[in-house]
Amino acid sequence: MKKITSLLLTVILLTSCLPGNRQVPQSPLLPFLERKSGLIAYIGVDWNIYTADQAGQNIIAYTDNASVSEDATQPYRYYVYPAWSPDGASLGFVGISGQGTESMSELYIANVDEETSTKVFTSGTQHPFYLHWSPDNTNLGFLTTTSDGQSMILQSVSNESNAATIIDSGVPYYWSWAPDGKTMIIHTGSAEASTPERLSFLQVDADIIESQLDEPPASFQAPAWSPDGQHILLTRVNEDGEKEIVITNGQGEFEKVLGTFALNTAFAWSSDNNTVAYIEGKEAIGAGALGTMRVMDVETSEELFTDENVFAFFWSPSGEQIAYFVPMLSNAEAQEGQSDSTTQEQQQQLLLQLKVVDVNSGESRELYTFRPTQQFAAILPYFDQYHQSATIWSPDDNNLVLSFLTSDGAPGIAVAAASGQLEPRILAQGYLAFWSPR
């Protein structure tokens, strides 16, 4: 035991003296000796759903029958979209199966303590693709789309009754739960989608009651209710034609302007309700916002931090740190057999530079640069919605879970120290992972 303690102490002393741009390999003992915080849910490389602790131990398989073949004529089954409930006691996920042009989608809710799962929704025409639990852990909200993607339906299923209820529809569709779990603010429609744009409150108790806000929003995706339910982040166009990020009260009544933007924006609250981060979009992209990230004090409107070319971010659970991503393109080596006509664009690969800022000090540190899996890259343009339903942070603020590709293109899940002073360690082979809130 003395040797183990001595080795762990050596690792701690080494990392405490490291300059910010150096990392040391992790001791093989560290994952077992460090204090565990929450669980990680991930899609395995075999397309089944698993949970594990941050050491990669205590693995629970919630599915074991996934089967994916390169032969498109063979039947298939795989599982996607893991979503933790706020208390970490339940895990929602989607199963997709079929053969040829026929497919079936199923929604499951797993009981983490009992290590069991229950099927709560099945459809051959409506396919769930985004899951978001209510803050009271009672209802799992989910969006479904038809095969052609022309229609989105918001539904909810109770963790108790397992009966799905249709709430609303629109394209595209974003929403934020109020803390009571009975009210939503929704934003749907756009000129690009050729559907009427709506910004409304929905009461989703026994009956569905809609109260539409009169003021049309400026370019943004997901509204955001503050964790305490007292305020809402929205956008508007002012009398001078400027696009503004505004804070309203819980009834949608204007309180103050937080900032302005020229193109589009995406934002999220800190857990303590005192700080907001947003991206001031400066480049036209298909979805999401790419530009300057600003961190603002809500009470004073003081700008606490800025950085450029930010594509997505996630607040830490304490609200003291932000992990954010700066996209880069890297020219990949031409593969054997590629023709000379292959364009440079086709050979370029997306890299993400991960940084973490300490909000109190304003100090930012670069952690790692990595190639994201396709599944992780796909959520980043919609991080403002995913920020409300998923996290890559451990509950104790100490670690992040990353979904990456190795140099040979193999998908993996890694645990990375938020300090940036230790090399990431491989947790499992897999496509996408999220940490439990608790």
N, C-alpha and C positions, 0 to 999 in steps of 0.2 A: 504493500500500500504506500510505503514511503517513496518507492521509485515512481509510482504513478503520480503522486502529489508533486514530486520534484520535477517530473517531465511537464506537467501542466503548468507549474509555476514558471518554468523556463519559457514556455510558449507565451505566457502572459507578459513576462518581462521583455521578451523580444519584440512583441507587437507594440508595447507601450513606448518603445524607443524608436520605432520606425518613422522615417520621413513619409509624408503623405502619398508619395508616388511609388512606394515599394510594398510588396506583399510577400509573406512567407508561406510555405506550404503548411497546411493544418496537420497537427499531430493526429494519427489514427485514433487516439484515445479521446480527443476533444469532443466528438459528437456524442460519446457515451457519458462523459463527465459533466458537460455543460447542462445548465438547467433547461428543461424542456418547456416550450411555450406553444400551446395549441397543437393543431394537427394540419397536415397538408393533404388536400384532395387533388388527385391528378388523373389524367387520361394516360394509361400505360401505352407502351409501344404496341401492345397487342389489342388496343382499343377497348379495354375494360376499365372500369372505374375503381380506383384504390384510394385508401387513406394511409398515411404513415406519420410517425413523428419526425422531427427534424434530423434525427440520426439515421433515418431510413429504416427504423425498426418498428415493431408492432404493426406490420402491414396487414390491412384488412381489405379483401377483395369483395366489393359489393356486386360485381358481375363476374362471370367466368365463362360466358358462352359467346364472346365476340368472335367473329370469323370474317376475315376480309381476304379476298382472292384477287390476283391480278387478272384473272379470267372474268370478264364482265358478264358472262352468261351464268356464272355460278351464284347461288344465294349468298347473301351477306348479312351481317349484323355488327353494329358498332355502337359505342356509347360516347356521348359528348356533353358539353355545357354543364359542368359541375357548379353548383351554387350553394354556399353555406347559408343557413339561417343565422340571424344576428347573435343568437346565444350559442351557436356551434353545436346544437343538439340534433339538428336535422341537415340533410344534404339532398338537394334536388339534382336530378340529372335526366338526360334524354337518351332513349334508345332508338335507333333507326335500323330497320331491317327491310329486306325485299329481294327481288330478283328481276333483272331486266329493267323494264320501265315502271314496274310496280313497286311501291314502297309503303311502309307503315311506320308511324312514329308513336312512341310511348313515353309518357312522363312518369318518373318514379320519385318517391320521397323515401330516403333512408333514415332510419332511427339509429343514430351513432352509438348510443349506449347499448342497444340490443343487437347491433350489427345486422339489422334486417332491412329490407326495402319493400315498399308497396307500390304497385302500379296504380296511378290515379287518373290517367288520361290516355286514350288511344284514338288514333285517327289515321285514315289512309289519304285524307285530303288536306288536313291542317297539320303543319309541321312546326313544333316549337323550336325556337332558335335563340331565345333570350329569357332568363329566369331571374326574378328579383323578389326576395322575401319581404313581407311587411315588417316594420320595426318591432311589432309585438310578437313576432315568430308564429303567427296564426295562419296567415295566408301566403301562398306562393303565387305571385303574379307571373304570367308568362305571355310572351307574344308568339303567335303562330302566323305562318304565311302559307299561301298556296304554292303549288309547284312552280307557277309562272312568276311568283313574287309580286303580283299586282295588287294583293290585298293583305293587310295585316290586321289581326284581331287580338285585342287585349283580353285575357281571361284570368281567372283566379281560382285556385283550388284550396280548400280548407285543409289544414293539417289534421283536423279532427273528423270531418265528414267525408273527405276524399271525393267531393262532388265539384266539378268544374262549373263556373259561372261566366258567361260572356259579359264583358263590361263595356267595351267600346271598340271602334275600328278606325283606321286611317293609315296613310302612307306619306312619309315615314312616321314612326311613333316613338315618343319618349315620355317618361313620367318619373315623378318623385313622390314617394310616400310621405305623408305627415307622420309624426311619431306615434299618433294614436292608432295607426294601422287601418283607419276607417275612411281616410280622405286622401285623394291624390291631386296633384296638379299635373296636367298633361299638356304636351305640345305636339301637334300633329299637322300634317299637310305642309305643302310648300309650292311655290310657283314652279319649281323644277319638276315636281311630281304631278303637276296639273291637278292638284286636289286642294280644296279650300283649307286655309291655315286656321287652326284653332288653338287658343290658349285658354284652358278651362280648369275649374275645380270639379272633381267627381266625388260625390259621396257614395261609398260602396258598401253600405250596410245591407239591410233587407231589400231596399230598392236602390236603383242607380239614379242619382240626381245630379244633373250637370248645371253648373253656373259659369257661363262664359265671360271672360274678361274682354272689355271693349277695346282696350288699347292694343293695336297690332304690334307684334314683337319685331325686333331687328334680327339679323342673321345669327342664329344659334341653334343648338340641338336640344340638350336636356336641361330643364329647369332643376333647381336644387333647393330643397327645403333644409333649413338649418337643423342641426341635430336636436336642438331644444324646441323646435316647432314655432319659434317666435318670428322668424324671418324667412323670406324666399328670395333667391337670386333669379332675376329675369333680365330681359333686354327690352329696349324700346327705341323708337326714333323720335328725337325731340323736335321742337318747333323749328329749329334751324336745319333740320335734316341730318343731324349727327346721330350716330349709333351709340347708345349708352348701355352700360351694365348697371342695373339698378337693384336696390334692396327694397323689398316691400315688407309689410307686416304679414301675419299669417292669413289675412283676408285678401291679400293681393293689392293692398293700398300703398301707394308710393311713399317711401320714407327718405331715400337719399340716392344720389348718383355715386357709384363706386369708381367708374372709369369709362373711357370711350374707346372705340375701335373703328377701323376703317372698312374691314372686310368681313370677318366673322370672329366668333369667340367660343371658348369652352371654359368652364369654371367648376370649382368645388370648394366646399367649406372644410375648415379644420374641425376636429372633434370638439374643441372647446367653444365653438361658436364665435370666437373673437377675431378670426383671421380667414381671409379668402385668397385663393390663388386663381389666376385666370390667364389664358393665353390670348394675346392680341394677335389674331390671325393676319398674316401679311402676304401669304402666297395662296393662290387659288389651287386647291386640291379637291379630289373627288369627295372626300368626307373628312370631318374633323377640322382642326385648326393648327396651323404651323406658323410660329412667330415668337414674339417676346412673351415670356412668362413673367408675370408681376405678382408679388405677394403683398397684400394690403391689410392694414389694421382696420377693422370694420368701424370702430368707434371714432378714430381720429382721421381715417383715410390716408394715414402715413404709408408711403411705399417702403416696405421692409427689405425687398430683394428683387432683382431682375436678372434674367439671363436670356440669351438669344437662341433662335432656331429650335425651340422646344416643341415637341409633337404630342407629348402626353406626360401625365404625372400622377402620383398617388401619395396622399398625405399619410404619414405614419399614424398609428392609433392614438398616440399621445397628443398629436398636433404640433409636435416640436420639430419634426423633420419632414422633408418632401423628397421622394425619389422621383427623378424626372429623366426623360429620354430625349436625346438629340440624335436625329437620324443622319446617317452618312451612307454614301455609296462607295463600294469597293469593286475594282475590276477583278473579276474571277479569271483564273487561268483557263485558256481555251481547252475544252475537252477533246480527247482523241477522236478523230473522225469528224470534227466540226468543219464545215465548209468555210472558205475564205470570206463568203458573203455574210457570215454571222456578224451582226452589228455590235458595237460596243455596248449599247444599251442592253442587249440580250445577255451580255456577259457580266453586267454589273449586278452586285448583290447588296441587299439592304443590311447595314450594320446599325446597331443601336449603341450609343454611348450613354451609359448609365451614370448619373450624377446624384448626389445627395446634398441637400442644403440644410444646415442648422438654422432654423428661422430666427431664433433668439440672437445669435451672433452674426447672422448673414453670411457665414462662411460656407462655401460650396467646395465639395471634393469630388473628383472623378474616380469612380470605382472600377468599372469594367467596360470593355467594348466587346460586343458579341453579336452573332447572327441569331435572330429570333426564329423560333418555329413559325410556320405559316399560321398556326392557330393563335399564337400570341400576337403576332403582327396584325392579325385581322381584328383584334379588339381595340387596338390603340387609337384608331380614328374615332372611336366611340367611348373613349375612356371616361368622359364626363357622365355617361350613363352607367358604365361598369364600375366607376368609383363608388357608386351608391349600393352596389350589390356584390362586390368582390374586392379582395385586396391581395397584394403580393407581399405585404409586411407581416412579420410575426407579431403576435399580440404584445410582446414586451419591447418592441421597437429595435431589437438587436440584429435581426436578420431579414433578408429578402429571399423570395423564391423566384427563380428565373427559368424560363422555358427557352432553350437554346438549341442550336445545331452545332455539332462538332465539325472539325475541319473536313471530314469526309461526308458531312451531310446527315449524320445520324442524330435523331432527336433525343434530347435529354432534359432532365430536371435537376437544377442545382440549387443549393443553399449558399447564399453569399452574405458575409458579414457586412452590416451597414457601415461599419468603421472603414471598410476598404483595406484593412491591414492584413487580412488573411486571404489566401487564394480560395475561390469557391470550391465546394466539395460536391461531388455527384451524389444525388439522392436516388435517382432511378432513371431508366429509359422511359421517355414519355413525351407527350405533345403539349400539354397545357396543365398548369398547376396554380392553385390559389390556396392561401393560408386561411385557416378558420379565424373568425373574429375573436374567439376566446379559447 
